[in-house]
Amino acid sequence: MALAPKFAGQKLVASAQPKALHTLELYLDYVCPFSAKIFNTVYSSVFPIIKSKYADKVQFIFRQQIQPWHPSSTLTHEAGVAVLQISPDKFWDFSKALFEKQNDYFDVNVVNEPRNKTYGRLAKLASEVGIDEKKIYGLLEVPDKPAKDGSLNVGNAVTNDLKLLVKAARLTGVHVTPTVLFNGVVENGISSSFSTSDWEQWLEKNIV
């Protein structure tokens, strides 16, 4: 699937001037433990292999997949969108930091917390990877007063971009996280339990 330029930060490419590339799309949710597992393997162990052996052949795209039965999933992904707006080159670093702290955003750790306070914690987390905390919070904060036209569902400054990501995900029919697409087709042969060695074998078999 194509990637809109405004979401270019979701792409992880090793080659400075990539040609026609194989594409591995990772549909991940920030509060899914299995998403964290595959992300950490890909980002820390697999991408270095891509850089050394397949830099001009493979690219990754992080597809943000909200799982609405965890309400904080939406909030964490909104933070990811805010990072894409302000510092797209930091998106993968922010995602790494968020997956490492994902327990902080599980149901029992946010249930008694006001929404804007959760946004504040996410903005602070973004600052830990060099992103302006105030700018992130400014995009996420939801006002407590009606809009000028009287509307009450006012959203925040990332709502419209988030809608685009949700629409794109719905078009694929992806439900489970993590889900991996290889060149636009679901690749059931890849799972969150893949070790670095498993990835190496898969790449050798499929990347030509």
Number of C-alpha atoms within 10 A of each C-alpha: 13 6 13 10 8 12 19 16 21 26 20 18 21 21 17 8 8 13 11 9 17 18 19 21 23 23 22 24 26 31 27 21 17 17 22 24 18 23 24 17 17 21 16 13 16 20 20 14 17 21 16 11 14 21 20 19 19 25 22 22 21 22 22 25 27 27 19 9 9 14 16 22 22 20 20 23 22 25 26 27 28 26 27 22 20 15 17 21 15 19 28 20 16 25 26 19 15 22 22 14 15 19 16 16 23 17 15 10 12 16 12 8 10 10 15 16 13 21 22 20 15 24 24 17 19 28 16 13 15 12 20 16 17 14 15 28 23 15 21 26 18 16 13 9 10 11 12 7 6 9 9 12 10 14 13 14 19 20 15 10 17 19 11 12 18 14 11 17 17 12 9 13 8 15 13 14 23 23 22 26 20 16 14 14 13 15 14 10 8 17 18 19 11 16 16 15 11 13 18 15 11 14 17 11 9 9 11 9
